[in-house]
Amino acid sequence: AASVTTRSSFVVRVGFFVLSMAGSSSLVSSAAVSSSPHTATSTTAVVGAGVLGTSLCRQILSDLDLAQMTVTGITKTTNRHVAIRDQVLSVDGAPADRFDVRLSDEFSIDGDDKFDNVVFCAPPSGFVDYPQAVKEAAKKFWKGSTSGGVFLFTSSGAVYTQNSGVVTESTPVAKFTDVRETNPRIARLLGAEEACVAAGGSVLRLSGLYSLQRG
């Protein structure tokens, strides 16, 4: 029988996956995430197959509890498709039949080719309007909350006003009006978080990413 997970447990599981690369902690701020069950045979798209995205794809495919879940990396160009496949499937026994890499332009908002779960981890640098990109991704790739899946946006702990000491989910977040002119990067993240939650998604705030090649 197919294993069963929940929207909330998938968010937490992805949080643990990225925690292996996070500097200190991963913090979740989400819209109402129900515990309604969906089978692990569902489909997941990872939008932005960079350092974080490829690691996430690899870890989902390696998770025994998600052994029937298919994963698709979504990119803007085909420049790194071969390298992405090599990185994701580098582990012995990696299930090549459960992984694919596709172009964003292959999908449309009105199309039927959508996914149960979507993790948006593409960086702001690749978009003119980052909040709009998140909004469009939810419409373009996600089946919606009725599918039992989740739309997850990986944000940054930089949105918190406190930049030292202990930071928790209750730590105040910067106000968009205060940073719109002084810190455009934080303003883009706040706008993207708002777009994600408005679409019914969840926000995972990361404190920093490190790997053997980064950090």
C-alpha positions as CSV (number, residue, x, y, z in Angstrom):
1,A,0.0,0.0,0.0
2,A,1.1,3.5,-0.6
3,S,2.4,5.4,2.4
4,V,0.4,8.4,3.6
5,T,1.8,11.8,4.6
6,T,0.1,15.1,5.3
7,R,0.6,18.7,4.1
8,S,2.0,19.7,7.4
9,S,4.3,16.7,7.7
10,F,5.6,17.4,4.1
11,V,6.4,21.0,5.1
12,V,8.3,19.8,8.2
13,R,10.1,17.1,6.2
14,V,11.3,19.6,3.6
15,G,12.4,21.8,6.6
16,F,14.6,19.0,7.9
17,F,16.0,18.4,4.4
18,V,17.1,22.0,4.0
19,L,18.2,22.2,7.6
20,S,21.2,20.1,6.6
21,M,22.4,23.1,4.6
22,A,21.1,25.9,6.9
23,G,23.4,27.8,9.1
24,S,21.5,27.4,12.4
25,S,17.8,26.8,12.1
26,S,14.8,26.8,9.7
27,L,11.7,28.6,10.7
28,V,8.2,28.0,9.3
29,S,5.6,30.7,8.8
30,S,2.6,29.4,6.9
31,A,-0.9,29.9,5.9
32,A,-3.4,27.4,7.3
33,V,-1.7,24.1,6.7
34,S,-4.2,21.3,7.2
35,S,-3.3,17.7,8.2
36,S,-5.5,16.2,5.5
37,P,-3.8,13.1,4.2
38,H,-2.4,12.5,0.7
39,T,-0.5,9.6,-0.6
40,A,3.3,9.7,-1.1
41,T,2.7,8.7,-4.7
42,S,2.0,12.4,-5.4
43,T,4.1,14.7,-7.7
44,T,6.5,17.4,-6.5
45,A,8.0,20.2,-8.5
46,V,11.1,22.1,-7.3
47,V,11.2,25.5,-9.0
48,G,14.8,26.6,-9.2
49,A,17.2,23.7,-9.3
50,G,20.3,25.5,-8.0
51,V,22.4,24.5,-4.9
52,L,19.3,24.2,-2.6
53,G,17.0,22.8,-5.3
54,T,19.2,20.0,-6.5
55,S,20.0,19.0,-2.9
56,L,16.2,19.0,-2.1
57,C,15.4,16.8,-5.1
58,R,18.1,14.4,-4.1
59,Q,16.9,14.1,-0.6
60,I,13.3,13.6,-1.5
61,L,14.2,10.8,-3.9
62,S,16.3,9.2,-1.1
63,D,13.6,9.3,1.5
64,L,12.1,5.9,2.0
65,D,8.8,7.3,3.2
66,L,8.5,9.1,-0.2
67,A,9.6,6.2,-2.2
68,Q,6.8,6.5,-4.8
69,M,6.9,10.3,-5.1
70,T,8.1,11.7,-8.4
71,V,10.2,14.9,-8.5
72,T,10.6,17.4,-11.3
73,G,13.2,20.2,-11.3
74,I,11.9,23.4,-13.0
75,T,14.4,25.8,-14.7
76,K,14.3,28.8,-16.9
77,T,16.9,27.4,-19.4
78,T,18.4,24.1,-20.4
79,N,21.9,25.2,-19.7
80,R,22.4,23.0,-16.6
81,H,20.0,20.2,-17.3
82,V,22.7,17.6,-17.7
83,A,24.6,18.8,-14.7
84,I,21.4,18.8,-12.6
85,R,20.5,15.2,-13.5
86,D,24.1,14.2,-12.7
87,Q,24.0,15.9,-9.3
88,V,20.5,14.7,-8.3
89,L,21.1,11.1,-9.5
90,S,24.7,10.9,-8.2
91,V,23.8,8.6,-5.3
92,D,24.1,4.9,-6.1
93,G,20.6,3.4,-6.6
94,A,19.0,6.8,-7.3
95,P,15.7,6.3,-9.0
96,A,16.1,7.9,-12.4
97,D,12.6,6.9,-13.4
98,R,11.2,9.2,-10.7
99,F,13.1,12.4,-11.6
100,D,12.9,14.8,-14.5
101,V,14.1,18.3,-15.4
102,R,11.8,20.6,-17.4
103,L,11.7,24.1,-18.6
104,S,9.3,26.6,-17.0
105,D,8.1,27.6,-20.5
106,E,6.7,24.1,-21.0
107,F,3.9,24.9,-18.5
108,S,1.0,27.5,-18.6
109,I,-1.4,28.8,-16.0
110,D,-4.3,27.4,-18.0
111,G,-2.6,24.0,-18.5
112,D,-3.5,20.7,-16.9
113,D,0.1,19.7,-16.3
114,K,0.4,20.6,-12.6
115,F,1.9,19.2,-9.4
116,D,0.5,18.2,-6.0
117,N,3.4,19.8,-4.2
118,V,5.6,22.8,-5.3
119,V,8.7,24.1,-3.6
120,F,9.8,27.5,-4.9
121,C,13.5,28.0,-4.2
122,A,14.6,30.1,-7.1
123,P,16.5,33.2,-5.9
124,P,15.3,36.8,-6.4
125,S,18.2,37.6,-8.7
126,G,16.6,35.7,-11.6
127,F,13.4,37.8,-11.7
128,V,12.5,41.4,-12.4
129,D,9.4,41.1,-10.2
130,Y,10.0,38.4,-7.5
131,P,6.6,38.5,-5.8
132,Q,4.9,38.2,-9.2
133,A,7.1,35.2,-10.0
134,V,6.0,33.4,-6.9
135,K,2.3,34.3,-7.6
136,E,2.6,33.0,-11.1
137,A,4.4,29.8,-10.0
138,A,1.5,29.0,-7.7
139,K,-0.9,29.3,-10.6
140,K,1.3,27.7,-13.2
141,F,2.6,24.6,-11.4
142,W,0.4,23.9,-8.3
143,K,-2.9,21.9,-8.4
144,G,-4.0,23.9,-5.3
145,S,-4.7,23.1,-1.7
146,T,-7.6,20.8,-2.7
147,S,-5.0,18.3,-4.1
148,G,-3.9,17.7,-0.5
149,G,-0.4,19.0,-1.4
150,V,1.4,22.2,-0.5
151,F,3.0,25.2,-2.1
152,L,6.2,26.1,-0.2
153,F,8.3,29.2,-0.7
154,T,11.8,29.2,0.7
155,S,12.5,32.6,2.1
156,S,15.2,34.0,4.4
157,G,15.6,34.7,8.1
158,A,16.9,38.1,6.9
159,V,13.3,39.4,7.0
160,Y,13.4,39.4,10.8
161,T,14.3,42.8,12.4
162,Q,16.6,41.2,14.9
163,N,20.0,40.3,13.4
164,S,21.7,38.8,16.4
165,G,20.8,36.5,19.3
166,V,17.9,34.1,19.4
167,V,15.3,34.4,16.6
168,T,12.0,32.6,16.7
169,E,8.8,32.6,14.6
170,S,7.5,35.3,17.0
171,T,10.4,37.6,16.3
172,P,9.1,40.8,14.6
173,V,9.4,40.9,10.8
174,A,10.6,44.0,9.0
175,K,7.8,46.2,7.6
176,F,7.6,46.5,3.8
177,T,7.2,50.2,4.0
178,D,10.3,50.6,6.1
179,V,12.6,48.6,3.8
180,R,11.1,49.4,0.4
181,E,13.6,52.1,-0.3
182,T,16.5,51.2,2.1
183,N,16.7,47.4,1.5
184,P,15.1,46.3,-1.8
185,R,16.3,42.7,-1.3
186,I,14.3,42.3,1.9
187,A,11.3,44.1,0.4
188,R,11.3,41.6,-2.5
189,L,11.4,38.7,0.0
190,L,8.5,40.2,2.0
191,G,6.5,40.7,-1.1
192,A,7.1,37.1,-2.2
193,E,6.1,35.8,1.2
194,E,2.9,37.7,1.0
195,A,2.2,36.4,-2.5
196,C,2.8,32.8,-1.4
197,V,0.5,33.0,1.6
198,A,-2.2,34.8,-0.4
199,A,-2.1,31.8,-2.8
200,G,-2.6,29.4,0.1
201,G,1.0,28.4,0.5
202,S,3.5,28.2,3.3
203,V,6.8,30.1,3.9
204,L,9.9,28.4,5.1
205,R,12.5,31.0,6.3
206,L,16.1,29.8,6.1
207,S,19.0,31.2,8.1
208,G,21.8,30.6,5.7
209,L,22.9,27.9,3.3
210,Y,26.2,26.0,3.4
211,S,27.8,23.1,1.5
212,L,31.2,21.8,0.7
213,Q,31.2,24.2,-2.3
214,R,29.4,27.1,-0.6
215,G,30.0,29.0,2.6
